[in-house]
């Protein structure tokens, strides 16, 4: 997660620079409430697309690749765009109860997180 967070941070910095340029060097909040809402929606879209595009095209993000992790459906295939989208939103739900949805894999008999159960996916480890 740390590796992917660094990549996402880089994308968000680029977005902030673009927003700052559009506003002529002013703070994003100087653009007014409509601009701030649009900017926040774009930030969410960047994060959403980062995960969903990587998961549905390669089955892994760059951070997952570094650790030999591969996201697969229960049939062993790369998830579709819709399965990856469901997993993304279900992962947000998994964080709400203090990350319990992520920790569930530690004591669940099939070692799946809540968002993997909901989306029909699982993480597989493939050592180099």
N, C-alpha and C positions, 0 to 999 in steps of 0.2 A: 504494500500500500504506500510505503514511503516513496518508492521510485516513481510510481504513478502520480503521487501527489506533487512531486517536483515537476513533472512534465505538465500537469494541469496548471500548476502555478505559473509556469512559463507562458502557456497559452492565455491565461487570465491577465498577465502583465502586458502582453501584446494588445489584448482587448482594451485594457485601461489606457494604454498609450494612444490607441486609436480614438477612444472616447475623449481623452484630453485634447487631442489634436482637433477634433470636431468642435470642441468648445473653445478653441483658441487659447489653450493653456490654462483654462479655469478648472476648478475642481468639478468632479462629476455632479455633485449635488447642486452646483450653480446652474445646471441645465434645467432645473425645475422638476416637479414630481413625475411628469410624463417621461422625461428623459431618464430619470432614475429608475422608473419601473421597466422601461425598455432595456436599459443597461443591465439590470438585475436579471431580466428574462434572457438576455444574450449570454450572461455568465452561466446561468443554469443550462442553457442550450449547449454551450461549449463542453461542459462537464458531461452532459448526457451523451452527446455525439462522440466524445472521446471513448467512453466505455462501450457504447452500443456498436459503433463502427468496428472497433478492434475485436470485440467478442464475436460479432456476426461475420466478419471477414477472415479473421485469423484464428479465432478461438482463444486468443490471449492478448493481453496488453503487453507493452514493453517490459513493465515491471514483472508481470507473471512469467514472461519468457526468461527473464534473468534467473528465476527460481525454479524453472522447469515445470511450471504449472500450465495446464491446458483446460479450458472450459469446454465441456461436451454435454450433449443431451444424453438422456438415459440410453439411447440407441447408439451412442458413441460417435455422433456426428457433431459438426460445428453448429452452434445454435443459430436459428433464423433471427432476422431483425426483430420480429415480434417477441420471440423468447428472450432475446437479449434486453429488449425494452421492459418486458415484464420483470426480469431479474433486477434491472436497475431500480425500478420503482419499489419492488419488494425489498431490496437492500436498504432503501431509506426507511421502510417500515421496520426492518430488523434492527436499525439503530435506535429507534424511538424508546424502547424499554431498556435503556442503558446498554445497548449492544447485545442484549440477550439472544437475539436472532442469529448473531454471529457465533456466540459462545455455545449455542445449542449443539454444534457439531462435536464438542468435546465429550458430551455424555449421551448423545443420540446413538441408537444402535447402528444406524446406517451412515453416521458421520456427515450428515447433510445440514447446512444452514437453512434457516427459514426461507430465504430467497431462492435457494436451490430447489427446495421442495415445491415452492409455488411455481417456479418457471420450468421445472422438469429438467434441470441441469445439474451438473456436479463438476467439481474440480478434480482433475487427475494429476498425479505427479509422475513426470517422466524424467528421471535423472539423465544427465548428459552421458 
